[in-house]
Amino acid sequence: MPGKTKEGERRETIVELSELLIMAQGMGQRLANETHGDSYAKVREFNDLLHQACIQLDRIKDGTIEGD
């Protein structure tokens, strides 16, 4: 991508990932609303993982990941 710095590309990628995760969380919530029985626990676990991914991405965005 001509004219873009590595940091600019990094920020753009973080924004795109954030938007994707927000969409995935919405879809996961819909799936939870539509799921009953034994599968519900798996859907809930999936939604918890999406939430953790959002938290981790925020930490990356803020530069708070250990070792950075």
N, C-alpha and C positions, 0 to 999 in steps of 0.2 A: 504494500500500500504506500505509494509515494506520498511524501509530505507528512506522514504520521510518525510520531515518535513511538518508541517502545512503550513508554508510560501511557501515551494516549491510546494506543491499541489495547493495553492492559485494562484501562478504565472502560473502554468500549466493550470489551469482552465481559467484564464484570457486570455492566449494565444489561447486556444481552442475556447473560446467565440468570440475573435477578428476574428479569421479565419472564424468562422461561420457567423458572421455579415458581413464580407467582401463578402462572397459568397451570402448571402441574398441580400445585396445591388446590386450586379451585376444582380441577378435575378429580383429584383425590377425595375432596369433600363430597362431590357429587357421587362418586363411587361408594363412599361410606354410607351415604343416604339411601343408596339403592341396594346395599348388601345386607344380608341377614344370615343368621346361623353361624356355622363354624368358620366361614370365610371372613366374617366381620373383624375378628382379631388380627388376621393377616393384613386387611386393609388399614386398620388402625396403626399397625406397626409400620406399614408403608408410609402413611401420612406423618408419623413421628419422624421417620428418616428424612422425608422432604423438609420438615421443619428444622431438623438438625443441619441439613444442607444449607438452608437459608441463613442460619446462625453462623455457620462456618464461612459462608461467602461474605457476610457482613464483617466478620473478623479479618478476612483477607483484604477487603476493601479498606478497612480502618488500619491495616498494617499491624494488627495485634497478634498475629500468629507467632508462636514461639519459634525462635530461630531465624526470623526475618531480620 
